[in-house]
Amino acid sequence: MNIVINKDLQELTKTFKTNSKFNVRSLESHEISNKSIKDADAVFLRSTTKINEELLDNTNVKFVASLTSGEDHINQDYFENSNIYLSTGKGGNALAVIEYLLSVLSVLIIGNKIEPFETRIGIIGYGNIGKRFKNILDEINFPNYIYDPYFPDVSSSLEKVLSSGVISLNCSYSKTGKFPSHNLLDINFLNEMKDEQFLINSSRGEVLSDEYYLSKKSDNFIFDVWPNEPNLNLTKFKKPFIATPHIAGKTISAENKFNEKALSEFNDFFDENIEAIEPKKLIDFTIDNSIEEEMEVFGIPPSIFLKIYDVKRDDLAFKSFFETKENPKDFQKLRTSLKRLGLNNHKIVSDLGTAAKSKLELFGFRL
């Protein structure tokens, strides 16, 4: 069986190469084309590849796996009228993005940018990430509002959400449909933003209009996603308060979930029995009772979050991209190099009370 795998999916490539019945080719994103996958039976791809008629027509491909949570690079209509099986990783990196947001909140709290229990947080998008983020904010008594027109029962008005001290974009990306999110926030809201407001975008770059990336209000922005990835030229953009190269959802745990789901559906489709070979990494993480006091003061334990994952480290690693025009391949290489362990790779060792343990488990830790 012929299989093509995006070169970034290294663990998946190792898994298939352990079995001699598979002829595996590992290709860079820019090498994946209709011609290069012509004889493949199955392909395993990332969001950097447009999955559509142009890629798949007149090929031997029977199974396509997209190992990423977003689906805007996929032509869903094409698959409705084809015999090709489509596997996606939707929701597989939700916990990783939550960890990113908790690290961001920790930076803002420690830097006296926001007030625990007082600063209102607005969430745009009530999918896997938005729901989990709201659950955490409710548990730690942070005021918050949701905007999602697809969930009117829980949704406040967009205006109310946009008046929040912190606004987190966690919506899916679409140009069509009843409520398209393309350029959802445009120059009008940009002009109305107050100096004390912060905008976090970990969804898709195009949810914001281009003016945001050029704005003098860059100190208000925390951007993990960018327009026209990976073919972006950041030299014309203003450096925001925090800038990261689309790594919010990039943890080892998230990638394992993507791999396991894709392999499970591959096995069902082809009647195979392939298992992932990557080891499960679990680290004992010892903490003392001072964490309980920290959570009483801040709602969350910033010291733990920033010790395990400090988003400012990735911000520093990304800094050079704002100084020179980089090759798109370098952007992808940096993304791969910044893959991290997740909170659920850490097992809490402590004698904390039940309430504190319950919160740590909600954040994503193992107990």
Stockholm file with secondary structure:
# STOCKHOLM 1.0

chainA/1-367         MNIVINKDLQELTKTFKTNSKFNVRSLESHEISNKSIKDADAVFLRSTTKINEELLDNTNVKFVASLTSGEDHINQDYFENSNIYLSTGKGGNALAVIEYLLSVLSVLIIGNKIEPFETRIGIIGYGNIGKRFKNILDEINFPNYIYDPYFPDVSSSLEKVLSSGVISLNCSYSKTGKFPSHNLLDINFLNEMKDEQFLINSSRGEVLSDEYYLSKKSDNFIFDVWPNEPNLNLTKFKKPFIATPHIAGKTISAENKFNEKALSEFNDFFDENIEAIEPKKLIDFTIDNSIEEEMEVFGIPPSIFLKIYDVKRDDLAFKSFFETKENPKDFQKLRTSLKRLGLNNHKIVSDLGTAAKSKLELFGFRL
#=GR chainA/1-367 SS CEEEEETTCHHHHHHHHTSTTCEEEEECGGGCCTTTTTTCSEEEECTTSCBSHHHHTTSCCCEEEECSSCCTTBCHHHHHTSSCEEEECTTTTHHHHHHHHHHHHHHHHHTTSSCTTTSCEEEECCSHHHHHHHHHHHHTTCCEEEECTTCTTTBCCHHHHTTSSEEEECCCCCSSSSSCCTTCBCHHHHHHCCTTCEEEECSCGGGBCTHHHHCGGGGGEEESCCTTTTSCCGGGSCCCSEECSSCTTCBHHHHHHHHHHHHHHHHHHHTCCCCCCCCCCCEEEECCTHHHHHHHHHSSCHHHHHHHCCHHHHHHHHGGGGTSCCCHHHHHHHHHHTCBCCGGGEEEESCCCHHHHHHHHHHTCBC
#=GC SS_cons         CEEEEETTCHHHHHHHHTSTTCEEEEECGGGCCTTTTTTCSEEEECTTSCBSHHHHTTSCCCEEEECSSCCTTBCHHHHHTSSCEEEECTTTTHHHHHHHHHHHHHHHHHTTSSCTTTSCEEEECCSHHHHHHHHHHHHTTCCEEEECTTCTTTBCCHHHHTTSSEEEECCCCCSSSSSCCTTCBCHHHHHHCCTTCEEEECSCGGGBCTHHHHCGGGGGEEESCCTTTTSCCGGGSCCCSEECSSCTTCBHHHHHHHHHHHHHHHHHHHTCCCCCCCCCCCEEEECCTHHHHHHHHHSSCHHHHHHHCCHHHHHHHHGGGGTSCCCHHHHHHHHHHTCBCCGGGEEEESCCCHHHHHHHHHHTCBC
//
